[in-house]
């Protein structure tokens, strides 16, 4: 199957996604081992397919790095990658837990072991603005080593974009969509990009049912200040899409400020109002629609102890925990209360 067949069907997307992971693992490089391990451990079936190869590469890396450090040498890998590997090595590859998921009331809850080791970058810094200039010295998608992590590169709907594997995924077939990568757009949503994402999902919907795109504004737990969106394909709708919520013309109030918009032009007008007020927000694009969740900036509200951050996925009803005791104990009411902390008094017109 060629790379261009990626968008032909869910089966084609999955086949390209999984075969690409196998090719990355063959490199034997540390950053790619971590990426493949995180993606494989997210799904039990995929992990069973790749487990023996992952174990072999882990053993090779462990032997090589141990010899380097025993001799007082310097590893060529980044400190971020080495720290993640050190954490895995502290309990051994066999101790790496697979991602587990369950329901707590209407909410999704997951225990994501390997994701707990990732560098947090901007997502933990208090922010005062949703806009900042692109910094070529900071982490960005133009770094040479990132190009190894590409899933696909090409043009759709009149615009070129790159798809990268999400190194620490939390939804099914999770990728990062970076439009016009070399233009170095900062993480600040633009009108032409809004219409591009809207059109892309409408175009893909017939061949990729379940395709969605998430977006974190700067200050809404975006971890990289280089324009990117999070594309994924899953069969089950997210909790925010349930019919019983008032934003979907149901009776129940959602704990997060949420507006559903079914017109691309009205959706952009709403986003422009948020920009004018320097209000953080998260987005979920669906084919023919968008959920917009205005919220407090990170650092403006107390974070629940069980969470590392509330991004688009959390505001859409999916909770990520990195401690198994938290995962097992988290309740519907605790989630509702934590989500409510993100709210601010809206003055916008939907």
Helices and strands as residue ranges (DSSP letters): G 3-5, H 10-25, H 30-41, H 44-70, H 79-91, G 93-95, E 100-104, E 107-111, G 114-117, G 121-124, G 144-149, E 150-156, E 159-165, E 175-179, G 181-183, H 191-204, E 211-216, E 229-233, G 239-241, G 246-248, E 259-261, H 264-276, E 280-286, E 289-295, H 312-315, E 318-321, H 324-329, H 332-340
